[in-house]
Amino acid sequence: MILRKFEEKDIPQVLEICREMREHHRKVLHGYFKPIDEAYELKSLQETLTDDDAFALVAEEGNVICGWLCAEFTSRPYLETERFCHVCELGVLPDFRRQGIAESLMKKLFEEAKNRGVFEINLGVFNDNKIAYEFYQKLGFEPLEQKMKINI
């Protein structure tokens, strides 16, 4: 497996990972998300290619893109630690899970953040997504805040 920068030629396969991630979240969260809007996702992936603050990687096994990570380096001038990185998406195709791919992608992100002088990485994970929640905890992530909602 190799990790490399996301390129335009990767879009069709990354779109498949995004589709799989959406369906996974729909199942885990009992339909919270709509089915994937391919045009919206395609536009988002294309924008990632030209966004200077975006950091996107793919994991490739043979000719198959089996994993994808997209993060954004940004700032919040109202906090002590201004510069930070937010993980927008992390996904691995089902047949390639539990092989260290997601961890490898995240470790590359940790390296990139350190190289940029950024020492905080955050992300969102749904409480009901137990496997992802435990994965992030294993990497050292800790809960920071709790989002709440009510259906009325």
Biotite code that builds the C-alpha atoms (Angstrom):
import biotite.structure as struc

atoms = struc.array([
    struc.Atom([0.000, 0.000, 0.000], chain_id="A", res_id=1, res_name="MET", atom_name="CA", element="C"),
    struc.Atom([1.190, 3.492, -0.793], chain_id="A", res_id=2, res_name="ILE", atom_name="CA", element="C"),
    struc.Atom([-0.050, 6.795, 0.552], chain_id="A", res_id=3, res_name="LEU", atom_name="CA", element="C"),
    struc.Atom([0.022, 9.739, -1.785], chain_id="A", res_id=4, res_name="ARG", atom_name="CA", element="C"),
    struc.Atom([-1.523, 13.111, -2.482], chain_id="A", res_id=5, res_name="LYS", atom_name="CA", element="C"),
    struc.Atom([-5.079, 13.080, -3.830], chain_id="A", res_id=6, res_name="PHE", atom_name="CA", element="C"),
    struc.Atom([-5.160, 13.809, -7.582], chain_id="A", res_id=7, res_name="GLU", atom_name="CA", element="C"),
    struc.Atom([-7.898, 14.549, -10.101], chain_id="A", res_id=8, res_name="GLU", atom_name="CA", element="C"),
    struc.Atom([-7.613, 11.065, -11.603], chain_id="A", res_id=9, res_name="LYS", atom_name="CA", element="C"),
    struc.Atom([-8.600, 9.635, -8.187], chain_id="A", res_id=10, res_name="ASP", atom_name="CA", element="C"),
    struc.Atom([-12.012, 11.318, -8.093], chain_id="A", res_id=11, res_name="ILE", atom_name="CA", element="C"),
    struc.Atom([-14.116, 8.378, -9.394], chain_id="A", res_id=12, res_name="PRO", atom_name="CA", element="C"),
    struc.Atom([-12.654, 5.950, -6.861], chain_id="A", res_id=13, res_name="GLN", atom_name="CA", element="C"),
    struc.Atom([-12.750, 8.455, -3.992], chain_id="A", res_id=14, res_name="VAL", atom_name="CA", element="C"),
    struc.Atom([-16.371, 9.150, -4.879], chain_id="A", res_id=15, res_name="LEU", atom_name="CA", element="C"),
    struc.Atom([-17.017, 5.437, -4.339], chain_id="A", res_id=16, res_name="GLU", atom_name="CA", element="C"),
    struc.Atom([-15.433, 5.661, -0.873], chain_id="A", res_id=17, res_name="ILE", atom_name="CA", element="C"),
    struc.Atom([-17.614, 8.703, -0.115], chain_id="A", res_id=18, res_name="CYS", atom_name="CA", element="C"),
    struc.Atom([-20.686, 6.760, -1.267], chain_id="A", res_id=19, res_name="ARG", atom_name="CA", element="C"),
    struc.Atom([-19.777, 3.845, 0.998], chain_id="A", res_id=20, res_name="GLU", atom_name="CA", element="C"),
    struc.Atom([-19.118, 6.208, 3.935], chain_id="A", res_id=21, res_name="MET", atom_name="CA", element="C"),
    struc.Atom([-22.508, 7.871, 3.452], chain_id="A", res_id=22, res_name="ARG", atom_name="CA", element="C"),
    struc.Atom([-24.323, 4.539, 3.408], chain_id="A", res_id=23, res_name="GLU", atom_name="CA", element="C"),
    struc.Atom([-22.414, 3.418, 6.500], chain_id="A", res_id=24, res_name="HIS", atom_name="CA", element="C"),
    struc.Atom([-23.443, 6.587, 8.334], chain_id="A", res_id=25, res_name="HIS", atom_name="CA", element="C"),
    struc.Atom([-27.037, 6.206, 7.154], chain_id="A", res_id=26, res_name="ARG", atom_name="CA", element="C"),
    struc.Atom([-27.106, 2.705, 8.627], chain_id="A", res_id=27, res_name="LYS", atom_name="CA", element="C"),
    struc.Atom([-25.332, 3.539, 11.890], chain_id="A", res_id=28, res_name="VAL", atom_name="CA", element="C"),
    struc.Atom([-27.361, 6.723, 12.406], chain_id="A", res_id=29, res_name="LEU", atom_name="CA", element="C"),
    struc.Atom([-30.683, 5.232, 11.278], chain_id="A", res_id=30, res_name="HIS", atom_name="CA", element="C"),
    struc.Atom([-31.163, 7.420, 8.214], chain_id="A", res_id=31, res_name="GLY", atom_name="CA", element="C"),
    struc.Atom([-29.878, 10.709, 9.639], chain_id="A", res_id=32, res_name="TYR", atom_name="CA", element="C"),
    struc.Atom([-28.173, 11.477, 6.323], chain_id="A", res_id=33, res_name="PHE", atom_name="CA", element="C"),
    struc.Atom([-29.747, 11.534, 2.871], chain_id="A", res_id=34, res_name="LYS", atom_name="CA", element="C"),
    struc.Atom([-28.319, 9.251, 0.188], chain_id="A", res_id=35, res_name="PRO", atom_name="CA", element="C"),
    struc.Atom([-25.240, 10.760, -1.426], chain_id="A", res_id=36, res_name="ILE", atom_name="CA", element="C"),
    struc.Atom([-25.718, 13.645, -3.838], chain_id="A", res_id=37, res_name="ASP", atom_name="CA", element="C"),
    struc.Atom([-23.110, 12.721, -6.448], chain_id="A", res_id=38, res_name="GLU", atom_name="CA", element="C"),
    struc.Atom([-23.017, 16.150, -8.097], chain_id="A", res_id=39, res_name="ALA", atom_name="CA", element="C"),
    struc.Atom([-22.436, 17.851, -4.743], chain_id="A", res_id=40, res_name="TYR", atom_name="CA", element="C"),
    struc.Atom([-19.710, 15.372, -3.759], chain_id="A", res_id=41, res_name="GLU", atom_name="CA", element="C"),
    struc.Atom([-18.026, 15.677, -7.151], chain_id="A", res_id=42, res_name="LEU", atom_name="CA", element="C"),
    struc.Atom([-17.945, 19.471, -6.856], chain_id="A", res_id=43, res_name="LYS", atom_name="CA", element="C"),
    struc.Atom([-16.558, 19.202, -3.319], chain_id="A", res_id=44, res_name="SER", atom_name="CA", element="C"),
    struc.Atom([-13.806, 16.800, -4.407], chain_id="A", res_id=45, res_name="LEU", atom_name="CA", element="C"),
    struc.Atom([-12.843, 19.087, -7.294], chain_id="A", res_id=46, res_name="GLN", atom_name="CA", element="C"),
    struc.Atom([-12.683, 22.087, -4.949], chain_id="A", res_id=47, res_name="GLU", atom_name="CA", element="C"),
    struc.Atom([-10.399, 20.142, -2.620], chain_id="A", res_id=48, res_name="THR", atom_name="CA", element="C"),
    struc.Atom([-7.833, 19.910, -5.427], chain_id="A", res_id=49, res_name="LEU", atom_name="CA", element="C"),
    struc.Atom([-7.464, 23.697, -5.616], chain_id="A", res_id=50, res_name="THR", atom_name="CA", element="C"),
    struc.Atom([-7.919, 24.610, -1.933], chain_id="A", res_id=51, res_name="ASP", atom_name="CA", element="C"),
    struc.Atom([-4.580, 25.711, -0.445], chain_id="A", res_id=52, res_name="ASP", atom_name="CA", element="C"),
    struc.Atom([-5.820, 24.915, 3.070], chain_id="A", res_id=53, res_name="ASP", atom_name="CA", element="C"),
    struc.Atom([-6.906, 21.383, 2.160], chain_id="A", res_id=54, res_name="ALA", atom_name="CA", element="C"),
    struc.Atom([-4.742, 18.336, 2.760], chain_id="A", res_id=55, res_name="PHE", atom_name="CA", element="C"),
    struc.Atom([-6.001, 15.218, 1.000], chain_id="A", res_id=56, res_name="ALA", atom_name="CA", element="C"),
    struc.Atom([-4.437, 11.788, 0.744], chain_id="A", res_id=57, res_name="LEU", atom_name="CA", element="C"),
    struc.Atom([-5.357, 8.475, -0.763], chain_id="A", res_id=58, res_name="VAL", atom_name="CA", element="C"),
    struc.Atom([-4.219, 4.984, 0.148], chain_id="A", res_id=59, res_name="ALA", atom_name="CA", element="C"),
    struc.Atom([-3.631, 2.886, -2.938], chain_id="A", res_id=60, res_name="GLU", atom_name="CA", element="C"),
    struc.Atom([-3.278, -0.873, -3.163], chain_id="A", res_id=61, res_name="GLU", atom_name="CA", element="C"),
    struc.Atom([-2.393, -1.907, -6.699], chain_id="A", res_id=62, res_name="GLY", atom_name="CA", element="C"),
    struc.Atom([-4.735, 0.168, -8.846], chain_id="A", res_id=63, res_name="ASN", atom_name="CA", element="C"),
    struc.Atom([-7.393, 0.454, -6.141], chain_id="A", res_id=64, res_name="VAL", atom_name="CA", element="C"),
    struc.Atom([-7.890, 3.570, -4.038], chain_id="A", res_id=65, res_name="ILE", atom_name="CA", element="C"),
    struc.Atom([-8.864, 1.853, -0.795], chain_id="A", res_id=66, res_name="CYS", atom_name="CA", element="C"),
    struc.Atom([-8.661, 4.776, 1.639], chain_id="A", res_id=67, res_name="GLY", atom_name="CA", element="C"),
    struc.Atom([-9.147, 8.532, 1.685], chain_id="A", res_id=68, res_name="TRP", atom_name="CA", element="C"),
    struc.Atom([-8.431, 11.337, 4.119], chain_id="A", res_id=69, res_name="LEU", atom_name="CA", element="C"),
    struc.Atom([-9.358, 14.977, 3.710], chain_id="A", res_id=70, res_name="CYS", atom_name="CA", element="C"),
    struc.Atom([-8.414, 17.614, 6.272], chain_id="A", res_id=71, res_name="ALA", atom_name="CA", element="C"),
    struc.Atom([-8.361, 21.384, 6.405], chain_id="A", res_id=72, res_name="GLU", atom_name="CA", element="C"),
    struc.Atom([-5.756, 23.631, 7.978], chain_id="A", res_id=73, res_name="PHE", atom_name="CA", element="C"),
    struc.Atom([-7.380, 26.755, 9.324], chain_id="A", res_id=74, res_name="THR", atom_name="CA", element="C"),
    struc.Atom([-7.364, 29.204, 12.225], chain_id="A", res_id=75, res_name="SER", atom_name="CA", element="C"),
    struc.Atom([-9.591, 30.634, 14.898], chain_id="A", res_id=76, res_name="ARG", atom_name="CA", element="C"),
    struc.Atom([-8.153, 33.916, 16.106], chain_id="A", res_id=77, res_name="PRO", atom_name="CA", element="C"),
    struc.Atom([-10.326, 33.973, 19.220], chain_id="A", res_id=78, res_name="TYR", atom_name="CA", element="C"),
    struc.Atom([-8.562, 31.001, 20.886], chain_id="A", res_id=79, res_name="LEU", atom_name="CA", element="C"),
    struc.Atom([-5.111, 30.625, 22.439], chain_id="A", res_id=80, res_name="GLU", atom_name="CA", element="C"),
    struc.Atom([-4.179, 27.930, 19.930], chain_id="A", res_id=81, res_name="THR", atom_name="CA", element="C"),
    struc.Atom([-5.040, 29.776, 16.732], chain_id="A", res_id=82, res_name="GLU", atom_name="CA", element="C"),
    struc.Atom([-3.893, 27.374, 14.015], chain_id="A", res_id=83, res_name="ARG", atom_name="CA", element="C"),
    struc.Atom([-5.429, 23.916, 13.895], chain_id="A", res_id=84, res_name="PHE", atom_name="CA", element="C"),
    struc.Atom([-6.345, 21.127, 11.536], chain_id="A", res_id=85, res_name="CYS", atom_name="CA", element="C"),
    struc.Atom([-9.817, 19.671, 11.143], chain_id="A", res_id=86, res_name="HIS", atom_name="CA", element="C"),
    struc.Atom([-10.323, 16.174, 9.739], chain_id="A", res_id=87, res_name="VAL", atom_name="CA", element="C"),
    struc.Atom([-13.233, 16.477, 7.314], chain_id="A", res_id=88, res_name="CYS", atom_name="CA", element="C"),
    struc.Atom([-13.372, 12.896, 6.028], chain_id="A", res_id=89, res_name="GLU", atom_name="CA", element="C"),
    struc.Atom([-11.650, 9.596, 6.647], chain_id="A", res_id=90, res_name="LEU", atom_name="CA", element="C"),
    struc.Atom([-12.843, 6.443, 4.939], chain_id="A", res_id=91, res_name="GLY", atom_name="CA", element="C"),
    struc.Atom([-11.648, 2.993, 3.966], chain_id="A", res_id=92, res_name="VAL", atom_name="CA", element="C"),
    struc.Atom([-13.458, 0.572, 1.670], chain_id="A", res_id=93, res_name="LEU", atom_name="CA", element="C"),
    struc.Atom([-14.996, -2.354, 3.593], chain_id="A", res_id=94, res_name="PRO", atom_name="CA", element="C"),
    struc.Atom([-12.725, -5.046, 2.094], chain_id="A", res_id=95, res_name="ASP", atom_name="CA", element="C"),
    struc.Atom([-9.647, -3.102, 3.257], chain_id="A", res_id=96, res_name="PHE", atom_name="CA", element="C"),
    struc.Atom([-10.699, -2.270, 6.828], chain_id="A", res_id=97, res_name="ARG", atom_name="CA", element="C"),
    struc.Atom([-8.764, -3.407, 9.889], chain_id="A", res_id=98, res_name="ARG", atom_name="CA", element="C"),
    struc.Atom([-5.475, -3.442, 7.955], chain_id="A", res_id=99, res_name="GLN", atom_name="CA", element="C"),
    struc.Atom([-4.000, -0.232, 9.378], chain_id="A", res_id=100, res_name="GLY", atom_name="CA", element="C"),
    struc.Atom([-4.932, 1.984, 6.432], chain_id="A", res_id=101, res_name="ILE", atom_name="CA", element="C"),
    struc.Atom([-6.896, 4.590, 8.386], chain_id="A", res_id=102, res_name="ALA", atom_name="CA", element="C"),
    struc.Atom([-4.172, 4.718, 11.029], chain_id="A", res_id=103, res_name="GLU", atom_name="CA", element="C"),
    struc.Atom([-1.503, 5.198, 8.355], chain_id="A", res_id=104, res_name="SER", atom_name="CA", element="C"),
    struc.Atom([-3.481, 8.039, 6.782], chain_id="A", res_id=105, res_name="LEU", atom_name="CA", element="C"),
    struc.Atom([-3.904, 9.717, 10.165], chain_id="A", res_id=106, res_name="MET", atom_name="CA", element="C"),
    struc.Atom([-0.207, 9.371, 11.007], chain_id="A", res_id=107, res_name="LYS", atom_name="CA", element="C"),
    struc.Atom([0.676, 11.087, 7.709], chain_id="A", res_id=108, res_name="LYS", atom_name="CA", element="C"),
    struc.Atom([-1.679, 13.889, 8.723], chain_id="A", res_id=109, res_name="LEU", atom_name="CA", element="C"),
    struc.Atom([0.046, 14.139, 12.117], chain_id="A", res_id=110, res_name="PHE", atom_name="CA", element="C"),
    struc.Atom([3.397, 14.504, 10.314], chain_id="A", res_id=111, res_name="GLU", atom_name="CA", element="C"),
    struc.Atom([2.021, 17.165, 7.972], chain_id="A", res_id=112, res_name="GLU", atom_name="CA", element="C"),
    struc.Atom([0.544, 19.111, 10.872], chain_id="A", res_id=113, res_name="ALA", atom_name="CA", element="C"),
    struc.Atom([3.859, 19.092, 12.750], chain_id="A", res_id=114, res_name="LYS", atom_name="CA", element="C"),
    struc.Atom([5.674, 20.200, 9.589], chain_id="A", res_id=115, res_name="ASN", atom_name="CA", element="C"),
    struc.Atom([3.265, 23.132, 9.337], chain_id="A", res_id=116, res_name="ARG", atom_name="CA", element="C"),
    struc.Atom([3.727, 24.028, 12.997], chain_id="A", res_id=117, res_name="GLY", atom_name="CA", element="C"),
    struc.Atom([0.183, 22.948, 13.857], chain_id="A", res_id=118, res_name="VAL", atom_name="CA", element="C"),
    struc.Atom([-0.221, 20.939, 17.044], chain_id="A", res_id=119, res_name="PHE", atom_name="CA", element="C"),
    struc.Atom([-3.990, 20.530, 17.323], chain_id="A", res_id=120, res_name="GLU", atom_name="CA", element="C"),
    struc.Atom([-6.079, 18.248, 15.165], chain_id="A", res_id=121, res_name="ILE", atom_name="CA", element="C"),
    struc.Atom([-9.793, 17.915, 15.734], chain_id="A", res_id=122, res_name="ASN", atom_name="CA", element="C"),
    struc.Atom([-12.643, 15.994, 14.159], chain_id="A", res_id=123, res_name="LEU", atom_name="CA", element="C"),
    struc.Atom([-16.259, 15.082, 14.626], chain_id="A", res_id=124, res_name="GLY", atom_name="CA", element="C"),
    struc.Atom([-17.457, 11.561, 15.301], chain_id="A", res_id=125, res_name="VAL", atom_name="CA", element="C"),
    struc.Atom([-21.017, 10.493, 16.020], chain_id="A", res_id=126, res_name="PHE", atom_name="CA", element="C"),
    struc.Atom([-21.612, 8.855, 19.401], chain_id="A", res_id=127, res_name="ASN", atom_name="CA", element="C"),
    struc.Atom([-23.372, 5.901, 17.756], chain_id="A", res_id=128, res_name="ASP", atom_name="CA", element="C"),
    struc.Atom([-20.413, 5.267, 15.442], chain_id="A", res_id=129, res_name="ASN", atom_name="CA", element="C"),
    struc.Atom([-18.718, 3.149, 18.110], chain_id="A", res_id=130, res_name="LYS", atom_name="CA", element="C"),
    struc.Atom([-16.018, 1.646, 15.887], chain_id="A", res_id=131, res_name="ILE", atom_name="CA", element="C"),
    struc.Atom([-14.860, 5.069, 14.671], chain_id="A", res_id=132, res_name="ALA", atom_name="CA", element="C"),
    struc.Atom([-15.120, 6.541, 18.172], chain_id="A", res_id=133, res_name="TYR", atom_name="CA", element="C"),
    struc.Atom([-12.882, 3.798, 19.600], chain_id="A", res_id=134, res_name="GLU", atom_name="CA", element="C"),
    struc.Atom([-10.453, 4.114, 16.675], chain_id="A", res_id=135, res_name="PHE", atom_name="CA", element="C"),
    struc.Atom([-9.955, 7.836, 17.320], chain_id="A", res_id=136, res_name="TYR", atom_name="CA", element="C"),
    struc.Atom([-9.535, 7.248, 21.050], chain_id="A", res_id=137, res_name="GLN", atom_name="CA", element="C"),
    struc.Atom([-6.863, 4.627, 20.282], chain_id="A", res_id=138, res_name="LYS", atom_name="CA", element="C"),
    struc.Atom([-4.998, 7.311, 18.309], chain_id="A", res_id=139, res_name="LEU", atom_name="CA", element="C"),
    struc.Atom([-5.118, 9.619, 21.340], chain_id="A", res_id=140, res_name="GLY", atom_name="CA", element="C"),
    struc.Atom([-8.116, 11.827, 20.536], chain_id="A", res_id=141, res_name="PHE", atom_name="CA", element="C"),
    struc.Atom([-10.165, 12.911, 23.530], chain_id="A", res_id=142, res_name="GLU", atom_name="CA", element="C"),
    struc.Atom([-13.711, 14.284, 23.684], chain_id="A", res_id=143, res_name="PRO", atom_name="CA", element="C"),
    struc.Atom([-13.728, 18.080, 23.627], chain_id="A", res_id=144, res_name="LEU", atom_name="CA", element="C"),
    struc.Atom([-17.359, 19.104, 23.355], chain_id="A", res_id=145, res_name="GLU", atom_name="CA", element="C"),
    struc.Atom([-20.726, 17.480, 22.989], chain_id="A", res_id=146, res_name="GLN", atom_name="CA", element="C"),
    struc.Atom([-23.179, 18.560, 20.300], chain_id="A", res_id=147, res_name="LYS", atom_name="CA", element="C"),
    struc.Atom([-26.802, 18.085, 21.207], chain_id="A", res_id=148, res_name="MET", atom_name="CA", element="C"),
    struc.Atom([-30.023, 18.056, 19.195], chain_id="A", res_id=149, res_name="LYS", atom_name="CA", element="C"),
    struc.Atom([-33.721, 17.688, 19.688], chain_id="A", res_id=150, res_name="ILE", atom_name="CA", element="C"),
    struc.Atom([-36.404, 16.707, 17.208], chain_id="A", res_id=151, res_name="ASN", atom_name="CA", element="C"),
    struc.Atom([-39.569, 18.709, 17.900], chain_id="A", res_id=152, res_name="ILE", atom_name="CA", element="C"),
])
